[in-house]
Amino acid sequence: MISIARTIARLLLGVAMIGAGVAHLTAQRQEFRAQVPDWFPIDEDLTVLGSGVVEIGLGLAFILLPSKRRLIGMLLAAFFVAIFPGNIAQYVEGVDAFGLDTDRERLIRLFFQPVLIVWALFGGGWLRGTRND
């Protein structure tokens, strides 16, 4: 039962990553640009485009390369850690994006990043109930 849940988690996160990546490159590009911290040394648009491409690649790999799920799950978890400063900056700087227009909403959002990290690790097979699941 755990392996079925892990597979579903992997596939859902893969699809979500592809969707987020496409959004970075298209309709929500401006929203994502607003999340790039002022102190980040790379151009906002280049950062958004690059992270979108990475998200699409990781999402596709998570879906299409199940034999590499542990590696990809760890890479996704690391990616979520790497982009977390942007979420923190959005809160600290009070930047409105994605309908998050209050400090409370931006603060609550911060607590979802660990959920994504755990989701990536679980889908990748890093969090196991038993040796045989």
N, CA, C and O atoms as a GROMACS GRO file, in nm:
protein
  532
    1MET      N    1   0.082  -0.120   0.000
    1MET     CA    2   0.000   0.000   0.000
    1MET      C    3   0.086   0.127   0.000
    1MET      O    4   0.052   0.226  -0.065
    2ILE      N    5   0.198   0.123   0.073
    2ILE     CA    6   0.288   0.239   0.076
    2ILE      C    7   0.346   0.265  -0.062
    2ILE      O    8   0.361   0.380  -0.102
    3SER      N    9   0.381   0.159  -0.135
    3SER     CA   10   0.441   0.180  -0.267
    3SER      C   11   0.341   0.244  -0.363
    3SER      O   12   0.380   0.323  -0.449
    4ILE      N   13   0.213   0.212  -0.350
    4ILE     CA   14   0.110   0.275  -0.433
    4ILE      C   15   0.099   0.422  -0.397
    4ILE      O   16   0.092   0.508  -0.485
    5ALA      N   17   0.096   0.452  -0.268
    5ALA     CA   18   0.090   0.591  -0.223
    5ALA      C   19   0.213   0.668  -0.269
    5ALA      O   20   0.202   0.784  -0.311
    6ARG      N   21   0.329   0.605  -0.262
    6ARG     CA   22   0.453   0.670  -0.306
    6ARG      C   23   0.447   0.699  -0.456
    6ARG      O   24   0.486   0.808  -0.500
    7THR      N   25   0.399   0.604  -0.533
    7THR     CA   26   0.388   0.623  -0.678
    7THR      C   27   0.291   0.736  -0.710
    7THR      O   28   0.320   0.820  -0.795
    8ILE      N   29   0.178   0.737  -0.645
    8ILE     CA   30   0.080   0.845  -0.666
    8ILE      C   31   0.141   0.979  -0.628
    8ILE      O   32   0.125   1.077  -0.700
    9ALA      N   33   0.210   0.985  -0.514
    9ALA     CA   34   0.274   1.108  -0.470
    9ALA      C   35   0.378   1.155  -0.572
    9ALA      O   36   0.386   1.274  -0.603
   10ARG      N   37   0.456   1.060  -0.624
   10ARG     CA   38   0.559   1.093  -0.723
   10ARG      C   39   0.496   1.149  -0.850
   10ARG      O   40   0.541   1.251  -0.903
   11LEU      N   41   0.393   1.084  -0.898
   11LEU     CA   42   0.327   1.128  -1.022
   11LEU      C   43   0.259   1.264  -1.004
   11LEU      O   44   0.269   1.351  -1.090
   12LEU      N   45   0.189   1.281  -0.893
   12LEU     CA   46   0.122   1.410  -0.867
   12LEU      C   47   0.221   1.524  -0.855
   12LEU      O   48   0.199   1.633  -0.909
   13LEU      N   49   0.331   1.500  -0.784
   13LEU     CA   50   0.431   1.606  -0.770
   13LEU      C   51   0.498   1.634  -0.904
   13LEU      O   52   0.527   1.749  -0.936
   14GLY      N   53   0.521   1.529  -0.982
   14GLY     CA   54   0.577   1.550  -1.115
   14GLY      C   55   0.488   1.638  -1.201
   14GLY      O   56   0.536   1.731  -1.266
   15VAL      N   57   0.360   1.609  -1.203
   15VAL     CA   58   0.263   1.689  -1.280
   15VAL      C   59   0.259   1.832  -1.226
   15VAL      O   60   0.257   1.928  -1.304
   16ALA      N   61   0.259   1.848  -1.094
   16ALA     CA   62   0.256   1.982  -1.035
   16ALA      C   63   0.381   2.061  -1.073
   16ALA      O   64   0.373   2.181  -1.100
   17MET      N   65   0.495   1.995  -1.075
   17MET     CA   66   0.619   2.064  -1.112
   17MET      C   67   0.617   2.107  -1.259
   17MET      O   68   0.661   2.217  -1.292
   18ILE      N   69   0.566   2.022  -1.345
   18ILE     CA   70   0.555   2.059  -1.486
   18ILE      C   71   0.462   2.179  -1.501
   18ILE      O   72   0.493   2.274  -1.573
   19GLY      N   73   0.349   2.176  -1.432
   19GLY     CA   74   0.255   2.288  -1.437
   19GLY      C   75   0.317   2.417  -1.385
   19GLY      O   76   0.299   2.523  -1.444
   20ALA      N   77   0.388   2.407  -1.274
   20ALA     CA   78   0.453   2.526  -1.218
   20ALA      C   79   0.560   2.579  -1.314
   20ALA      O   80   0.573   2.700  -1.333
   21GLY      N   81   0.635   2.487  -1.374
   21GLY     CA   82   0.738   2.529  -1.468
   21GLY      C   83   0.681   2.599  -1.589
   21GLY      O   84   0.734   2.701  -1.634
   22VAL      N   85   0.573   2.545  -1.643
   22VAL     CA   86   0.507   2.609  -1.757
   22VAL      C   87   0.454   2.746  -1.716
   22VAL      O   88   0.463   2.842  -1.793
   23ALA      N   89   0.400   2.757  -1.596
   23ALA     CA   90   0.351   2.886  -1.547
   23ALA      C   91   0.464   2.988  -1.535
   23ALA      O   92   0.445   3.106  -1.562
   24HIS      N   93   0.584   2.940  -1.496
   24HIS     CA   94   0.700   3.029  -1.490
   24HIS      C   95   0.730   3.089  -1.627
   24HIS      O   96   0.771   3.205  -1.637
   25LEU      N   97   0.711   3.010  -1.729
   25LEU     CA   98   0.748   3.053  -1.864
   25LEU      C   99   0.638   3.129  -1.936
   25LEU      O  100   0.662   3.189  -2.041
   26THR      N  101   0.516   3.126  -1.881
   26THR     CA  102   0.402   3.182  -1.954
   26THR      C  103   0.320   3.276  -1.866
   26THR      O  104   0.366   3.385  -1.830
   27ALA      N  105   0.200   3.234  -1.832
   27ALA     CA  106   0.097   3.320  -1.772
   27ALA      C  107   0.134   3.383  -1.639
   27ALA      O  108   0.089   3.495  -1.611
   28GLN      N  109   0.212   3.318  -1.557
   28GLN     CA  110   0.241   3.372  -1.424
   28GLN      C  111   0.385   3.420  -1.409
   28GLN      O  112   0.437   3.431  -1.298
   29ARG      N  113   0.446   3.449  -1.520
   29ARG     CA  114   0.586   3.491  -1.518
   29ARG      C  115   0.607   3.615  -1.431
   29ARG      O  116   0.703   3.620  -1.354
   30GLN      N  117   0.520   3.714  -1.442
   30GLN     CA  118   0.532   3.835  -1.360
   30GLN      C  119   0.517   3.804  -1.211
   30GLN      O  120   0.590   3.859  -1.129
   31GLU      N  121   0.424   3.717  -1.177
   31GLU     CA  122   0.406   3.680  -1.036
   31GLU      C  123   0.532   3.616  -0.980
   31GLU      O  124   0.574   3.647  -0.868
   32PHE      N  125   0.592   3.527  -1.057
   32PHE     CA  126   0.715   3.463  -1.012
   32PHE      C  127   0.831   3.561  -1.004
   32PHE      O  128   0.916   3.550  -0.916
   33ARG      N  129   0.836   3.658  -1.094
   33ARG     CA  130   0.941   3.760  -1.088
   33ARG      C  131   0.933   3.837  -0.957
   33ARG      O  132   1.036   3.877  -0.902
   34ALA      N  133   0.812   3.859  -0.909
   34ALA     CA  134   0.795   3.934  -0.784
   34ALA      C  135   0.855   3.860  -0.665
   34ALA      O  136   0.882   3.922  -0.562
   35GLN      N  137   0.876   3.731  -0.678
   35GLN     CA  138   0.929   3.652  -0.566
   35GLN      C  139   1.081   3.646  -0.564
   35GLN      O  140   1.140   3.601  -0.466
   36VAL      N  141   1.146   3.692  -0.670
   36VAL     CA  142   1.292   3.690  -0.672
   36VAL      C  143   1.340   3.801  -0.580
   36VAL      O  144   1.308   3.918  -0.601
   37PRO      N  145   1.417   3.766  -0.477
   37PRO     CA  146   1.461   3.868  -0.380
   37PRO      C  147   1.546   3.977  -0.447
   37PRO      O  148   1.619   3.950  -0.543
   38ASP      N  149   1.536   4.098  -0.395
   38ASP     CA  150   1.613   4.210  -0.449
   38ASP      C  151   1.763   4.184  -0.445
   38ASP      O  152   1.837   4.230  -0.531
   39TRP      N  153   1.807   4.110  -0.345
   39TRP     CA  154   1.950   4.086  -0.326
   39TRP      C  155   2.005   3.974  -0.415
   39TRP      O  156   2.126   3.954  -0.421
   40PHE      N  157   1.917   3.901  -0.485
   40PHE     CA  158   1.963   3.788  -0.566
   40PHE      C  159   2.043   3.842  -0.685
   40PHE      O  160   1.995   3.931  -0.755
   41PRO      N  161   2.164   3.789  -0.709
   41PRO     CA  162   2.254   3.851  -0.806
   41PRO      C  163   2.222   3.824  -0.954
   41PRO      O  164   2.287   3.880  -1.041
   42ILE      N  165   2.124   3.741  -0.984
   42ILE     CA  166   2.090   3.710  -1.122
   42ILE      C  167   1.961   3.781  -1.159
   42ILE      O  168   1.869   3.792  -1.077
   43ASP      N  169   1.953   3.830  -1.282
   43ASP     CA  170   1.836   3.900  -1.333
   43ASP      C  171   1.707   3.824  -1.299
   43ASP      O  172   1.702   3.702  -1.311
   44GLU      N  173   1.604   3.898  -1.258
   44GLU     CA  174   1.476   3.837  -1.218
   44GLU      C  175   1.418   3.748  -1.326
   44GLU      O  176   1.379   3.634  -1.300
   45ASP      N  177   1.412   3.799  -1.449
   45ASP     CA  178   1.350   3.723  -1.556
   45ASP      C  179   1.431   3.598  -1.588
   45ASP      O  180   1.373   3.491  -1.610
   46LEU      N  181   1.562   3.609  -1.590
   46LEU     CA  182   1.647   3.492  -1.615
   46LEU      C  183   1.629   3.389  -1.504
   46LEU      O  184   1.627   3.269  -1.530
   47THR      N  185   1.617   3.435  -1.381
   47THR     CA  186   1.595   3.345  -1.268
   47THR      C  187   1.463   3.270  -1.283
   47THR      O  188   1.456   3.149  -1.262
   48VAL      N  189   1.358   3.342  -1.319
   48VAL     CA  190   1.226   3.280  -1.336
   48VAL      C  191   1.227   3.180  -1.452
   48VAL      O  192   1.174   3.069  -1.440
   49LEU      N  193   1.286   3.220  -1.563
   49LEU     CA  194   1.292   3.129  -1.678
   49LEU      C  195   1.374   3.005  -1.645
   49LEU      O  196   1.334   2.893  -1.678
   50GLY      N  197   1.488   3.025  -1.582
   50GLY     CA  198   1.574   2.911  -1.546
   50GLY      C  199   1.507   2.817  -1.449
   50GLY      O  200   1.513   2.695  -1.466
   51SER      N  201   1.443   2.873  -1.347
   51SER     CA  202   1.377   2.786  -1.249
   51SER      C  203   1.258   2.714  -1.313
   51SER      O  204   1.228   2.600  -1.276
   52GLY      N  205   1.191   2.778  -1.408
   52GLY     CA  206   1.082   2.712  -1.479
   52GLY      C  207   1.130   2.593  -1.559
   52GLY      O  208   1.068   2.487  -1.559
   53VAL      N  209   1.241   2.610  -1.628
   53VAL     CA  210   1.299   2.499  -1.705
   53VAL      C  211   1.341   2.386  -1.611
   53VAL      O  212   1.318   2.268  -1.642
   54VAL      N  213   1.402   2.420  -1.498
   54VAL     CA  214   1.442   2.318  -1.400
   54VAL      C  215   1.319   2.244  -1.348
   54VAL      O  216   1.322   2.121  -1.336
   55GLU      N  217   1.213   2.316  -1.318
   55GLU     CA  218   1.091   2.253  -1.267
   55GLU      C  219   1.031   2.157  -1.370
   55GLU      O  220   0.991   2.046  -1.335
   56ILE      N  221   1.027   2.199  -1.494
   56ILE     CA  222   0.974   2.110  -1.598
   56ILE      C  223   1.061   1.986  -1.610
   56ILE      O  224   1.010   1.874  -1.618
   57GLY      N  225   1.191   2.004  -1.611
   57GLY     CA  226   1.282   1.891  -1.622
   57GLY      C  227   1.271   1.794  -1.506
   57GLY      O  228   1.265   1.673  -1.526
   58LEU      N  229   1.268   1.847  -1.385
   58LEU     CA  230   1.254   1.760  -1.268
   58LEU      C  231   1.118   1.690  -1.266
   58LEU      O  232   1.110   1.572  -1.232
   59GLY      N  233   1.013   1.763  -1.302
   59GLY     CA  234   0.880   1.703  -1.306
   59GLY      C  235   0.872   1.589  -1.407
   59GLY      O  236   0.820   1.482  -1.376
   60LEU      N  237   0.923   1.614  -1.527
   60LEU     CA  238   0.924   1.508  -1.629
   60LEU      C  239   1.007   1.388  -1.584
   60LEU      O  240   0.965   1.274  -1.601
   61ALA      N  241   1.122   1.415  -1.526
   61ALA     CA  242   1.209   1.306  -1.481
   61ALA      C  243   1.142   1.226  -1.370
   61ALA      O  244   1.153   1.103  -1.368
   62PHE      N  245   1.074   1.292  -1.279
   62PHE     CA  246   1.007   1.223  -1.168
   62PHE      C  247   0.900   1.128  -1.222
   62PHE      O  248   0.878   1.021  -1.166
   63ILE      N  249   0.834   1.169  -1.330
   63ILE     CA  250   0.729   1.086  -1.389
   63ILE      C  251   0.787   0.977  -1.478
   63ILE      O  252   0.747   0.860  -1.468
   64LEU      N  253   0.880   1.014  -1.564
   64LEU     CA  254   0.925   0.923  -1.670
   64LEU      C  255   1.041   0.832  -1.632
   64LEU      O  256   1.070   0.736  -1.703
   65LEU      N  257   1.108   0.862  -1.522
   65LEU     CA  258   1.224   0.782  -1.482
   65LEU      C  259   1.206   0.725  -1.341
   65LEU      O  260   1.280   0.761  -1.249
   66PRO      N  261   1.109   0.636  -1.324
   66PRO     CA  262   1.083   0.583  -1.190
   66PRO      C  263   1.205   0.511  -1.129
   66PRO      O  264   1.219   0.506  -1.007
   67SER      N  265   1.291   0.456  -1.212
   67SER     CA  266   1.410   0.388  -1.157
   67SER      C  267   1.508   0.488  -1.095
   67SER      O  268   1.596   0.448  -1.019
   68LYS      N  269   1.494   0.616  -1.127
   68LYS     CA  270   1.580   0.721  -1.072
   68LYS      C  271   1.505   0.806  -0.968
   68LYS      O  272   1.549   0.916  -0.934
   69ARG      N  273   1.394   0.754  -0.918
   69ARG     CA  274   1.308   0.833  -0.828
   69ARG      C  275   1.380   0.881  -0.703
   69ARG      O  276   1.353   0.991  -0.655
   70ARG      N  277   1.473   0.801  -0.649
   70ARG     CA  278   1.544   0.844  -0.528
   70ARG      C  279   1.631   0.967  -0.557
   70ARG      O  280   1.630   1.064  -0.482
   71LEU      N  281   1.705   0.962  -0.666
   71LEU     CA  282   1.789   1.075  -0.705
   71LEU      C  283   1.704   1.198  -0.733
   71LEU      O  284   1.733   1.308  -0.685
   72ILE      N  285   1.599   1.180  -0.811
   72ILE     CA  286   1.516   1.294  -0.849
   72ILE      C  287   1.440   1.348  -0.728
   72ILE      O  288   1.425   1.470  -0.714
   73GLY      N  289   1.394   1.260  -0.640
   73GLY     CA  290   1.329   1.306  -0.518
   73GLY      C  291   1.421   1.391  -0.434
   73GLY      O  292   1.380   1.493  -0.378
   74MET      N  293   1.548   1.350  -0.423
   74MET     CA  294   1.645   1.428  -0.347
   74MET      C  295   1.674   1.561  -0.417
   74MET      O  296   1.686   1.665  -0.351
   75LEU      N  297   1.685   1.559  -0.550
   75LEU     CA  298   1.707   1.684  -0.624
   75LEU      C  299   1.589   1.780  -0.608
   75LEU      O  300   1.608   1.900  -0.593
   76LEU      N  301   1.468   1.726  -0.610
   76LEU     CA  302   1.350   1.811  -0.588
   76LEU      C  303   1.350   1.870  -0.447
   76LEU      O  304   1.323   1.989  -0.430
   77ALA      N  305   1.382   1.788  -0.348
   77ALA     CA  306   1.388   1.839  -0.211
   77ALA      C  307   1.493   1.950  -0.200
   77ALA      O  308   1.468   2.053  -0.138
   78ALA      N  309   1.609   1.929  -0.262
   78ALA     CA  310   1.715   2.030  -0.261
   78ALA      C  311   1.668   2.157  -0.334
   78ALA      O  312   1.698   2.268  -0.290
   79PHE      N  313   1.596   2.140  -0.443
   79PHE     CA  314   1.542   2.255  -0.517
   79PHE      C  315   1.447   2.334  -0.428
   79PHE      O  316   1.453   2.457  -0.424
   80PHE      N  317   1.359   2.265  -0.356
   80PHE     CA  318   1.265   2.335  -0.267
   80PHE      C  319   1.338   2.409  -0.155
   80PHE      O  320   1.295   2.516  -0.113
   81VAL      N  321   1.447   2.353  -0.107
   81VAL     CA  322   1.529   2.422  -0.007
   81VAL      C  323   1.594   2.545  -0.070
   81VAL      O  324   1.597   2.652  -0.010
   82ALA      N  325   1.646   2.529  -0.192
   82ALA     CA  326   1.716   2.638  -0.259
   82ALA      C  327   1.626   2.758  -0.290
   82ALA      O  328   1.672   2.872  -0.285
   83ILE      N  329   1.500   2.733  -0.320
   83ILE     CA  330   1.411   2.844  -0.354
   83ILE      C  331   1.341   2.904  -0.232
   83ILE      O  332   1.274   3.006  -0.242
   84PHE      N  333   1.357   2.840  -0.117
   84PHE     CA  334   1.290   2.888   0.004
   84PHE      C  335   1.328   3.032   0.040
   84PHE      O  336   1.241   3.106   0.088
   85PRO      N  337   1.453   3.076   0.020
   85PRO     CA  338   1.483   3.217   0.050
   85PRO      C  339   1.395   3.315  -0.027
   85PRO      O  340   1.368   3.425   0.022
   86GLY      N  341   1.351   3.278  -0.147
   86GLY     CA  342   1.259   3.364  -0.222
   86GLY      C  343   1.126   3.378  -0.151
   86GLY      O  344   1.067   3.486  -0.150
   87ASN      N  345   1.079   3.269  -0.092
   87ASN     CA  346   0.953   3.274  -0.017
   87ASN      C  347   0.969   3.358   0.110
   87ASN      O  348   0.880   3.434   0.148
   88ILE      N  349   1.084   3.342   0.174
   88ILE     CA  350   1.112   3.421   0.294
   88ILE      C  351   1.120   3.569   0.257
   88ILE      O  352   1.065   3.654   0.326
   89ALA      N  353   1.190   3.600   0.147
   89ALA     CA  354   1.202   3.739   0.103
   89ALA      C  355   1.065   3.799   0.071
   89ALA      O  356   1.039   3.915   0.101
   90GLN      N  357   0.977   3.719   0.011
   90GLN     CA  358   0.844   3.769  -0.019
   90GLN      C  359   0.774   3.810   0.110
   90GLN      O  360   0.704   3.911   0.114
   91TYR      N  361   0.792   3.731   0.216
   91TYR     CA  362   0.732   3.764   0.345
   91TYR      C  363   0.798   3.887   0.408
   91TYR      O  364   0.730   3.981   0.447
   92VAL      N  365   0.930   3.885   0.415
   92VAL     CA  366   1.004   3.992   0.482
   92VAL      C  367   0.986   4.126   0.410
   92VAL      O  368   0.970   4.230   0.473
   93GLU      N  369   0.988   4.121   0.277
   93GLU     CA  370   0.976   4.244   0.198
   93GLU      C  371   0.832   4.286   0.173
   93GLU      O  372   0.807   4.394   0.120
   94GLY      N  373   0.736   4.201   0.212
   94GLY     CA  374   0.595   4.234   0.196
   94GLY      C  375   0.550   4.243   0.052
   94GLY      O  376   0.468   4.328   0.016
   95VAL      N  377   0.604   4.155  -0.032
   95VAL     CA  378   0.572   4.156  -0.175
   95VAL      C  379   0.442   4.080  -0.200
   95VAL      O  380   0.426   3.965  -0.158
   96ASP      N  381   0.350   4.146  -0.269
   96ASP     CA  382   0.224   4.081  -0.308
   96ASP      C  383   0.246   4.000  -0.435
   96ASP      O  384   0.294   4.054  -0.535
   97ALA      N  385   0.212   3.874  -0.432
   97ALA     CA  386   0.216   3.787  -0.550
   97ALA      C  387   0.130   3.666  -0.522
   97ALA      O  388   0.118   3.621  -0.408
   98PHE      N  389   0.069   3.614  -0.625
   98PHE     CA  390  -0.016   3.495  -0.617
   98PHE      C  391  -0.132   3.513  -0.520
   98PHE      O  392  -0.177   3.417  -0.457
   99GLY      N  393  -0.181   3.635  -0.507
   99GLY     CA  394  -0.293   3.661  -0.418
   99GLY      C  395  -0.255   3.668  -0.271
   99GLY      O  396  -0.341   3.683  -0.185
  100LEU      N  397  -0.127   3.657  -0.242
  100LEU     CA  398  -0.080   3.669  -0.104
  100LEU      C  399  -0.053   3.816  -0.078
  100LEU      O  400   0.056   3.866  -0.106
  101ASP      N  401  -0.153   3.885  -0.024
  101ASP     CA  402  -0.140   4.029  -0.008
  101ASP      C  403  -0.141   4.076   0.137
  101ASP      O  404  -0.158   4.195   0.164
  102THR      N  405  -0.123   3.983   0.229
  102THR     CA  406  -0.108   4.021   0.370
  102THR      C  407   0.012   3.946   0.427
  102THR      O  408   0.051   3.840   0.377
  103ASP      N  409   0.069   4.001   0.532
  103ASP     CA  410   0.182   3.933   0.598
  103ASP      C  411   0.139   3.797   0.651
  103ASP      O  412   0.216   3.701   0.646
  104ARG      N  413   0.017   3.790   0.701
  104ARG     CA  414  -0.032   3.662   0.754
  104ARG      C  415  -0.035   3.554   0.645
  104ARG      O  416   0.009   3.442   0.668
  105GLU      N  417  -0.087   3.588   0.528
  105GLU     CA  418  -0.094   3.492   0.417
  105GLU      C  419   0.045   3.449   0.372
  105GLU      O  420   0.070   3.332   0.345
  106ARG      N  421   0.136   3.547   0.365
  106ARG     CA  422   0.274   3.515   0.324
  106ARG      C  423   0.343   3.429   0.429
  106ARG      O  424   0.422   3.341   0.394
  107LEU      N  425   0.314   3.452   0.556
  107LEU     CA  426   0.373   3.371   0.664
  107LEU      C  427   0.320   3.228   0.658
  107LEU      O  428   0.397   3.133   0.670
  108ILE      N  429   0.191   3.212   0.642
  108ILE     CA  430   0.131   3.079   0.634
  108ILE      C  431   0.192   3.001   0.518
  108ILE      O  432   0.218   2.881   0.531
  109ARG      N  433   0.216   3.068   0.407
  109ARG     CA  434   0.275   3.000   0.290
  109ARG      C  435   0.411   2.939   0.323
  109ARG      O  436   0.446   2.834   0.269
  110LEU      N  437   0.486   3.002   0.410
  110LEU     CA  438   0.619   2.950   0.444
  110LEU      C  439   0.612   2.809   0.501
  110LEU      O  440   0.706   2.731   0.485
  111PHE      N  441   0.503   2.776   0.567
  111PHE     CA  442   0.491   2.645   0.629
  111PHE      C  443   0.459   2.533   0.528
  111PHE      O  444   0.462   2.416   0.563
  112PHE      N  445   0.430   2.570   0.405
  112PHE     CA  446   0.405   2.469   0.303
  112PHE      C  447   0.533   2.419   0.236
  112PHE      O  448   0.533   2.313   0.173
  113GLN      N  449   0.642   2.495   0.248
  113GLN     CA  450   0.767   2.451   0.186
  113GLN      C  451   0.818   2.321   0.246
  113GLN      O  452   0.862   2.233   0.172
  114PRO      N  453   0.816   2.304   0.379
  114PRO     CA  454   0.856   2.174   0.434
  114PRO      C  455   0.766   2.060   0.386
  114PRO      O  456   0.813   1.947   0.372
  115VAL      N  457   0.639   2.088   0.361
  115VAL     CA  458   0.549   1.985   0.309
  115VAL      C  459   0.597   1.940   0.171
  115VAL      O  460   0.597   1.820   0.142
  116LEU      N  461   0.637   2.034   0.087
  116LEU     CA  462   0.689   1.999  -0.045
  116LEU      C  463   0.817   1.917  -0.036
  116LEU      O  464   0.837   1.824  -0.114
  117ILE      N  465   0.902   1.951   0.059
  117ILE     CA  466   1.027   1.876   0.078
  117ILE      C  467   0.997   1.733   0.118
  117ILE      O  468   1.054   1.639   0.063
  118VAL      N  469   0.908   1.715   0.214
  118VAL     CA  470   0.870   1.581   0.259
  118VAL      C  471   0.803   1.504   0.145
  118VAL      O  472   0.827   1.385   0.127
  119TRP      N  473   0.718   1.572   0.070
  119TRP     CA  474   0.649   1.510  -0.044
  119TRP      C  475   0.751   1.458  -0.145
  119TRP      O  476   0.738   1.345  -0.193
  120ALA      N  477   0.851   1.537  -0.178
  120ALA     CA  478   0.955   1.495  -0.273
  120ALA      C  479   1.033   1.375  -0.219
  120ALA      O  480   1.062   1.281  -0.292
  121LEU      N  481   1.067   1.380  -0.092
  121LEU     CA  482   1.142   1.269  -0.032
  121LEU      C  483   1.058   1.143  -0.025
  121LEU      O  484   1.109   1.034  -0.052
  122PHE      N  485   0.932   1.155   0.009
  122PHE     CA  486   0.843   1.039   0.014
  122PHE      C  487   0.825   0.981  -0.126
  122PHE      O  488   0.839   0.860  -0.146
  123GLY      N  489   0.793   1.066  -0.224
  123GLY     CA  490   0.775   1.020  -0.361
  123GLY      C  491   0.901   0.957  -0.418
  123GLY      O  492   0.894   0.870  -0.504
  124GLY      N  493   1.015   1.002  -0.370
  124GLY     CA  494   1.142   0.947  -0.414
  124GLY      C  495   1.184   0.819  -0.344
  124GLY      O  496   1.283   0.757  -0.381
  125GLY      N  497   1.108   0.781  -0.242
  125GLY     CA  498   1.141   0.658  -0.170
  125GLY      C  499   1.236   0.674  -0.055
  125GLY      O  500   1.289   0.576  -0.004
  126TRP      N  501   1.259   0.798  -0.012
  126TRP     CA  502   1.351   0.822   0.099
  126TRP      C  503   1.286   0.799   0.234
  126TRP      O  504   1.355   0.768   0.331
  127LEU      N  505   1.157   0.814   0.243
  127LEU     CA  506   1.086   0.796   0.369
  127LEU      C  507   1.011   0.665   0.361
  127LEU      O  508   0.909   0.655   0.292
  128ARG      N  509   1.060   0.567   0.430
  128ARG     CA  510   1.003   0.433   0.420
  128ARG      C  511   0.950   0.387   0.555
  128ARG      O  512   1.008   0.414   0.660
  129GLY      N  513   0.836   0.315   0.549
  129GLY     CA  514   0.779   0.258   0.671
  129GLY      C  515   0.853   0.132   0.713
  129GLY      O  516   0.879   0.110   0.831
  130THR      N  517   0.885   0.051   0.615
  130THR     CA  518   0.959  -0.074   0.640
  130THR      C  519   1.058  -0.095   0.526
  130THR      O  520   1.056  -0.022   0.427
  131ARG      N  521   1.142  -0.191   0.540
  131ARG     CA  522   1.240  -0.220   0.435
  131ARG      C  523   1.173  -0.279   0.310
  131ARG      O  524   1.227  -0.269   0.200
  132ASN      N  525   1.057  -0.340   0.327
  132ASN     CA  526   0.991  -0.408   0.216
  132ASN      C  527   0.880  -0.330   0.150
  132ASN      O  528   0.814  -0.384   0.061
  133ASP      N  529   0.856  -0.206   0.188
  133ASP     CA  530   0.741  -0.136   0.127
  133ASP      C  531   0.772  -0.077  -0.007
  133ASP      O  532   0.686  -0.016  -0.069
   0.00000   0.00000   0.00000
